[in-house]
Amino acid sequence: MGYADELFDLTDRVILITGGSRGLGREMAFAAAHCGADLVIASRNMDNCVTTAKEIETETSRSAMPYQVHVGRWDQLDGLVDATYERFGKVDTLINNAGMSPLYDKLTDVTEKLFDAVVNLNLKGPFRLSALVGERMVVAGRGSIINVSSTGSLRPNGGIIPYAAAKAGLNAMTEGLAQAFGPTVRVNTLMAGPYLTDVSKAWNLDPDAGGNNFSHLSLQRAGDPREIVGAALFLASDASSFTTGSILRADGGIP
């Protein structure tokens, strides 16, 4: 094993990832398995979780447990954590990746139910899950929590206000959790920019039709989902052993 392989080695680590069956979560899950980790793939769609878990096990020979959960509902999170510890006995890395940002035409179309749903999934759920897992990590003497945020939390626009506010709260929560769980547990934010996932199919990317061609970014393009992997592995592994309470941006260079 070479130097870089050792630095990013996740052999026999257990990683619990929400929203792990599609998009950026799926890419992070496969990457962690290729580096030796066992996975818990959690999302609202059990079929997608099962499919992703089977594909991971076939491709990497690591164990992957599917689990159906709505992260925005606290009463479901204890079951997720208990099932994970019953199966694997530990969690080395928690990746709070599940999120959503529903579209709306104008601000008065944002109902209280929609606003609460966005905050519940993007902020309240990650807080509770981090509390449940983080306290067990402290007892175990080690661990890493990664909160997946968005550049919208720094550069919000009128179409994502509830989402941007929730992700800004997630950024703040990262710093507080890093202090609360230190010195043995690290907590960091992985801030993603625009990536061409299945969710991005709803975006208008045709510049000739007035769409967004991402020319405002330094790299002048959206990211391939695989380009999130390096940052995720850094924060999950011992390569980031002196990094906590930080925001790592993987965003193509927002202005």
ABEGO torsion letter per residue (X at the ends): XBAAAAAABABGBBBBBBGAABEAAAAAAAAAAAAGBBBBBBBABAAAAAAAAAAAAAAAGBBBBBBBBBAABAAAAAAAAAAAAAAAGBBABBBBABBBBBBBABAAABBAAAAAAAAAAAAAAAAAAAAAAAAAAAAAGBEBBBBBBBAAAABBBAAAAAAAAAAAAAAAAAAAAAAAAOAABBBBBBBBBBBBBAAAAABBABAAAGBBAGAABAAGBBBBAAAAAAAAAAAABAAAAABBGBBBBBAGGBX
